[in-house]
Amino acid sequence: MQPLDEQYYDRLNEIAVTIQESPNLAMYLEEEEDEYYNALRQEFEPPLSDLHHQVAAEAPLQLVTFEKYLLEPPFEGLYLPRVLGYAVLRGEINDQYKYVRPNDHFKDILLAICHSVHFEQLKKRIGQSITVGFALSSDIWITNLMSLVENKRIRYFLQQLKNDRYRDVKERADLYRRYSNQFRNELYYSADFPTSLGEMKANFSALRQFLLKRFEVGGVNESLKTQMKDFLDNKSFQATEEYLEMLAMYGNYSDLDPAERLAFATHFERERRSFAEFDVRYLRFLLSLYQSPGINSASDERMSAAIDKNWKDKISDYYRIADKIHSLGYVHPDSIEAVQDFYNTHKGLSVESECLRQLVLTYFTRLINGLTEREYADYFELTKIFAIYMKIFGNQQFNQDVEKLSLNYVGKLLKRFTDKRAKDYQDVKRFVSTQFVDFGFLTDKEVVEMFKTRRKRRKVAGE
């Protein structure tokens, strides 16, 4: 947790002073009517939100410090319900949809709300956040938190939000996805960069999550580049899986000047030559990056320009074929021939072959997702390339991924073209009836079912 820059601290103080001088606050303290607190919210939560978003964009490592200042009495509980939601989602979760470690920031904000003189106003906007936070937390953690709330009425309010339904991992996962979807376009992640090996081992997974989320949503990450560089310069972190992953994230996502690129290459090549199975480990992590939304062809180009491709290993092999696809395009005959040659000399289940399939799939995904319904003829042409790559790879998972992309696009077409006599609908039907069966995406019976006319149920007299 970094201290807050003076510019943000000064602006926060200015807002706090203005809140205390607000006529709406004076009216609320005198009358204790909802309308005056709501007026206070409308007056001051927008500037607090703007400043929070500014810190999130420019100095994300200071976000937790910023939010702790909002717990002070002069802010009158304003914006805390939103901050509570950020704290709930910022905690790292495991595959069981439980927090990896206790979410103390969530606890601090929730307790501040519970002890606030404005609790009756704030409780109307925090129920869902508390339910999610409790679902992700352990029973012991919740019990300990409850013991810190002396007011029986408030404690009862909290107890009502602990739902036994979410003991089931599927229910918990669904709750988390629905809740986090409300924040999908928000920048709210923060983390701490470690300074010792012990800190690094304990907290790297949370740091990785933070960095990947930042890269996924875009934005300015210059402030993070210095921190990542300092991480790579720390000799005690070298020759570890975590160091390798930081190398991969720094090299793939950061725009480096010549001096920075040289320093990165020095680190990368040292680890590449000394860390056991570095090439396999790196490509496995690269594969996970390819499966997230934030990576693109520029990432491969950054890495390819920085590494020594004369060193004989799987990394050099992979980036040489990736260079060709990026430069010529995956539809170019020379690219297709190069992919075939690569596949003939590398095992289909090798990690470099997996990366290659994911790279091609990324191109397919980007193109199909960019097609409008009116451009379905372009999609028909594209499937000729699908067929070529499906034959080269002979991989069931790749075929299933292409099938899913195709069925999603055809689903969009059928929602758009509903007149069964129209040319557009008939074009789609003819194409799907032949090509999807040939590809193995659908059986003849499934095609018939897809285009079957749904008869409307007749109303019975008296209904």
BELDAMO-V379884 format. One record per residue. N is the residue number from 0. RES is the residue in one small letter. SS is DSSP state (h for helix, s for strand, l for the rest). OMEGA is omega in degrees with one decimal (none if undefined). NEAR is the number of other ideal C-beta (glycine too) atoms within 12 Angstrom. Layout:
n: {N:N}
res: {RES:RES}
ss: {SS:SS}
omega: {OMEGA:OMEGA}
near: {NEAR:NEAR}
This chain:
n: {0:1:2:3:4:5:6:7:8:9:10:11:12:13:14:15:16:17:18:19:20:21:22:23:24:25:26:27:28:29:30:31:32:33:34:35:36:37:38:39:40:41:42:43:44:45:46:47:48:49:50:51:52:53:54:55:56:57:58:59:60:61:62:63:64:65:66:67:68:69:70:71:72:73:74:75:76:77:78:79:80:81:82:83:84:85:86:87:88:89:90:91:92:93:94:95:96:97:98:99:100:101:102:103:104:105:106:107:108:109:110:111:112:113:114:115:116:117:118:119:120:121:122:123:124:125:126:127:128:129:130:131:132:133:134:135:136:137:138:139:140:141:142:143:144:145:146:147:148:149:150:151:152:153:154:155:156:157:158:159:160:161:162:163:164:165:166:167:168:169:170:171:172:173:174:175:176:177:178:179:180:181:182:183:184:185:186:187:188:189:190:191:192:193:194:195:196:197:198:199:200:201:202:203:204:205:206:207:208:209:210:211:212:213:214:215:216:217:218:219:220:221:222:223:224:225:226:227:228:229:230:231:232:233:234:235:236:237:238:239:240:241:242:243:244:245:246:247:248:249:250:251:252:253:254:255:256:257:258:259:260:261:262:263:264:265:266:267:268:269:270:271:272:273:274:275:276:277:278:279:280:281:282:283:284:285:286:287:288:289:290:291:292:293:294:295:296:297:298:299:300:301:302:303:304:305:306:307:308:309:310:311:312:313:314:315:316:317:318:319:320:321:322:323:324:325:326:327:328:329:330:331:332:333:334:335:336:337:338:339:340:341:342:343:344:345:346:347:348:349:350:351:352:353:354:355:356:357:358:359:360:361:362:363:364:365:366:367:368:369:370:371:372:373:374:375:376:377:378:379:380:381:382:383:384:385:386:387:388:389:390:391:392:393:394:395:396:397:398:399:400:401:402:403:404:405:406:407:408:409:410:411:412:413:414:415:416:417:418:419:420:421:422:423:424:425:426:427:428:429:430:431:432:433:434:435:436:437:438:439:440:441:442:443:444:445:446:447:448:449:450:451:452:453:454:455:456:457:458:459:460:461:462}
res: {m:q:p:l:d:e:q:y:y:d:r:l:n:e:i:a:v:t:i:q:e:s:p:n:l:a:m:y:l:e:e:e:e:d:e:y:y:n:a:l:r:q:e:f:e:p:p:l:s:d:l:h:h:q:v:a:a:e:a:p:l:q:l:v:t:f:e:k:y:l:l:e:p:p:f:e:g:l:y:l:p:r:v:l:g:y:a:v:l:r:g:e:i:n:d:q:y:k:y:v:r:p:n:d:h:f:k:d:i:l:l:a:i:c:h:s:v:h:f:e:q:l:k:k:r:i:g:q:s:i:t:v:g:f:a:l:s:s:d:i:w:i:t:n:l:m:s:l:v:e:n:k:r:i:r:y:f:l:q:q:l:k:n:d:r:y:r:d:v:k:e:r:a:d:l:y:r:r:y:s:n:q:f:r:n:e:l:y:y:s:a:d:f:p:t:s:l:g:e:m:k:a:n:f:s:a:l:r:q:f:l:l:k:r:f:e:v:g:g:v:n:e:s:l:k:t:q:m:k:d:f:l:d:n:k:s:f:q:a:t:e:e:y:l:e:m:l:a:m:y:g:n:y:s:d:l:d:p:a:e:r:l:a:f:a:t:h:f:e:r:e:r:r:s:f:a:e:f:d:v:r:y:l:r:f:l:l:s:l:y:q:s:p:g:i:n:s:a:s:d:e:r:m:s:a:a:i:d:k:n:w:k:d:k:i:s:d:y:y:r:i:a:d:k:i:h:s:l:g:y:v:h:p:d:s:i:e:a:v:q:d:f:y:n:t:h:k:g:l:s:v:e:s:e:c:l:r:q:l:v:l:t:y:f:t:r:l:i:n:g:l:t:e:r:e:y:a:d:y:f:e:l:t:k:i:f:a:i:y:m:k:i:f:g:n:q:q:f:n:q:d:v:e:k:l:s:l:n:y:v:g:k:l:l:k:r:f:t:d:k:r:a:k:d:y:q:d:v:k:r:f:v:s:t:q:f:v:d:f:g:f:l:t:d:k:e:v:v:e:m:f:k:t:r:r:k:r:r:k:v:a:g:e}
ss: {l:l:l:l:l:h:h:h:h:h:h:h:h:h:h:h:h:h:h:h:l:l:h:h:h:h:h:h:h:h:h:l:l:h:h:h:h:h:h:h:h:h:h:h:h:h:h:h:h:h:h:h:h:h:h:h:h:h:l:h:h:h:h:h:h:h:h:h:h:l:l:l:h:h:h:l:l:l:l:h:h:h:h:h:h:h:h:h:h:h:l:l:s:l:l:l:l:l:s:l:l:l:l:h:h:h:h:h:h:h:h:h:h:h:l:l:l:l:h:h:h:h:h:h:h:l:h:h:h:h:h:h:h:h:h:h:l:l:h:h:h:h:h:h:h:h:l:l:l:l:l:h:h:h:h:h:h:h:h:h:l:l:l:h:h:h:h:l:h:h:h:h:h:h:h:h:h:h:h:h:h:l:l:l:l:l:l:l:l:l:l:l:l:l:l:l:h:h:h:h:h:h:h:h:h:h:h:h:h:h:h:h:h:h:h:h:h:l:l:l:l:h:h:h:h:h:h:h:h:h:h:h:h:l:h:h:h:l:l:l:h:h:h:h:h:h:h:h:h:h:h:h:h:l:l:l:l:h:h:h:h:h:h:h:h:h:h:h:h:h:h:h:h:h:l:l:l:h:h:h:h:h:h:h:h:h:h:h:h:h:l:l:l:l:l:l:h:h:h:h:h:h:h:h:h:h:l:l:l:l:l:l:l:h:h:h:h:h:h:h:h:h:h:h:h:h:h:h:l:l:l:l:h:h:h:h:h:h:h:h:h:h:h:h:h:l:l:l:l:l:h:h:h:h:h:h:h:h:h:h:h:h:h:h:h:h:h:h:h:h:l:l:h:h:h:h:h:h:h:h:h:h:h:h:h:h:h:h:h:h:h:h:h:l:l:h:h:h:h:h:h:h:h:h:h:h:h:h:h:h:h:h:h:h:h:h:l:l:l:l:l:l:h:h:h:h:h:h:h:h:h:h:h:h:h:h:h:h:h:l:l:l:l:h:h:h:h:h:h:h:l:l:l:l:l:l:l:l:l:l:l:l:l}
omega: {-178.9:173.7:-176.9:176.6:-176.4:-178.1:179.2:179.4:179.9:-179.7:176.6:179.3:178.0:179.6:-180.0:179.1:-178.8:176.7:-176.9:179.9:-174.1:174.0:178.9:176.6:179.2:179.6:-179.5:-179.6:-179.6:-172.7:-176.9:178.5:-177.9:-172.8:-178.2:176.3:176.7:176.3:177.1:176.9:-178.0:-178.9:-168.4:179.1:175.6:177.7:175.9:177.5:179.2:-179.0:176.1:-179.9:177.9:178.4:179.4:-178.3:-171.4:-174.9:-173.0:-179.9:178.8:-173.6:-178.0:176.6:177.8:-176.7:178.0:176.5:-179.0:178.8:-177.4:-176.8:-177.5:179.8:170.8:177.1:-177.7:177.5:-178.8:177.6:178.4:179.6:177.1:177.8:177.0:-178.6:178.3:-175.3:-177.7:-179.8:-179.2:179.5:177.6:-176.6:174.6:-178.2:172.8:178.2:177.5:177.5:-178.3:-178.3:-174.0:180.0:173.8:179.9:-177.4:-178.9:-179.1:178.6:177.5:177.4:-179.2:-178.4:-177.6:174.9:-180.0:-174.9:-177.6:176.5:-174.0:-173.8:-179.1:-172.9:-173.9:-173.5:-177.6:179.2:179.9:178.7:179.7:-179.5:177.7:179.9:-177.8:-175.2:177.7:178.2:-179.7:-180.0:-179.7:179.1:178.9:178.7:-179.7:-177.5:-179.8:179.5:-175.1:-177.1:-175.8:-179.3:179.2:178.4:177.1:176.7:180.0:-179.0:179.8:-176.9:174.1:-170.1:-179.7:177.8:-174.4:167.7:177.7:-173.4:179.0:177.4:-179.4:179.6:179.9:177.4:-177.6:-178.9:-179.6:-178.9:-176.8:180.0:177.9:-175.4:-168.0:-179.1:-177.1:170.6:-178.8:-177.9:175.7:-179.8:174.3:173.3:-176.4:175.3:179.0:-179.0:179.2:176.8:-178.1:-178.9:-175.6:-167.7:-173.7:-177.8:176.9:178.0:177.7:179.5:179.8:-177.0:-178.2:176.1:178.0:-179.1:-178.5:-175.9:179.1:-179.3:-178.0:-177.5:-179.2:-178.5:-179.5:-176.5:179.0:179.5:179.4:178.0:178.3:176.2:-177.5:179.1:-177.9:-174.5:-178.1:179.7:-172.8:178.7:174.4:177.8:-179.4:179.0:177.8:-178.9:176.5:174.4:-177.9:-178.5:179.8:-177.2:-177.2:-170.9:-173.3:171.8:-173.3:172.1:-175.4:-179.4:179.5:179.4:178.9:178.9:178.2:-178.3:178.4:177.4:-174.7:-176.3:176.5:-179.7:-178.1:-176.5:-173.6:-176.1:-175.0:178.4:-178.8:-175.8:179.2:-179.9:-179.1:-177.5:175.2:178.7:176.4:178.9:177.7:176.9:178.4:-177.0:175.7:-172.1:-168.3:-172.7:179.0:-175.9:179.4:179.1:178.0:-178.6:176.8:-177.3:-177.7:-179.3:-174.0:-170.8:176.6:-177.7:173.1:176.6:-172.9:173.6:-176.9:-179.8:177.5:178.9:-175.1:-175.6:175.4:179.1:177.9:177.9:-177.4:-179.5:-179.4:-175.5:-176.6:-173.5:-174.2:177.9:-177.4:-179.4:179.3:176.6:-179.6:178.9:179.8:177.5:178.4:179.0:178.9:-177.5:178.4:-176.2:178.2:179.9:-177.2:-179.1:177.4:-176.6:178.7:176.1:175.8:178.7:-179.8:178.0:-179.3:177.9:178.6:179.8:178.5:176.1:178.2:-176.7:-177.9:-178.0:-178.0:179.8:179.2:-179.0:170.9:179.0:-179.2:-178.3:-175.9:177.7:176.5:177.0:178.7:179.2:-178.4:-177.4:174.8:176.9:174.8:-174.6:-179.3:-177.4:177.0:178.2:-179.9:-173.7:-178.1:-174.2:-175.3:-178.7:178.0:179.6:179.8:178.8:177.1:177.5:-179.5:176.9:-176.6:-179.9:176.9:-179.5:178.1:176.1:176.1:-179.6:-177.4:174.4:-178.6:-175.5:-173.8:178.7:-173.7:178.2:-175.7:-177.4:-177.3:-179.0:-178.4:176.4:-179.4:-178.5:180.0:-178.2:-178.0:-176.5:-179.4:-171.7:-178.1:175.9:178.9:179.7:-175.4:178.4:-178.3:170.5:177.4:-179.2:180.0:175.7:178.5:-179.3:-179.0:-175.1:-179.2:175.8:179.1:179.1:176.8:178.9:179.3:177.6:176.5:-179.5:178.3:180.0:none}
near: {21:23:15:28:21:12:17:31:22:15:23:36:20:19:34:28:16:23:34:22:16:27:17:27:31:18:19:28:19:11:15:16:16:18:15:24:34:21:22:34:33:18:25:34:29:17:24:36:27:18:37:40:25:25:35:37:26:24:34:41:30:33:39:36:25:40:37:26:32:42:32:22:19:22:38:37:39:44:40:43:33:32:44:42:34:39:40:37:36:39:40:30:30:19:12:18:27:27:32:23:22:21:35:22:37:37:32:25:38:43:29:34:43:35:21:30:19:33:28:22:27:36:28:19:26:36:24:26:39:41:32:42:44:37:39:39:36:22:17:11:26:31:17:16:31:29:14:20:27:12:20:12:15:27:22:15:25:34:20:17:29:28:22:15:16:30:19:15:19:14:19:30:22:18:29:32:18:18:29:28:14:20:28:16:15:25:31:37:35:39:34:27:34:28:16:16:20:12:20:28:18:17:25:31:25:31:33:34:26:35:37:31:35:35:34:24:24:16:25:19:32:20:26:35:28:19:32:40:28:19:39:37:23:24:15:19:32:26:23:26:26:34:37:37:35:40:42:44:43:38:44:40:35:34:22:27:14:12:11:24:23:16:25:37:28:23:36:38:26:22:35:38:19:16:26:14:19:32:32:25:28:37:35:27:32:39:28:23:32:33:23:26:18:24:34:23:23:18:30:36:22:29:40:29:25:33:39:21:23:13:21:13:27:34:41:24:32:38:38:29:38:42:24:29:35:28:19:19:19:35:22:18:15:17:29:27:19:28:38:22:18:33:30:16:18:26:16:21:16:23:29:34:31:31:37:44:41:33:40:42:34:35:34:35:28:19:26:34:18:15:27:15:23:14:20:31:18:19:33:26:17:30:32:19:28:37:23:26:33:31:21:29:34:18:25:15:20:31:26:19:29:39:28:19:32:36:23:21:36:36:18:22:33:27:14:20:23:16:13:17:11:15:14:23:25:18:24:35:28:18:32:36:25:18:29:32:19:20:29:20:32:24:16:17:12:19:25:16:14:25:26:13:13:11:6:6:7:7:7:6:5:4:6}
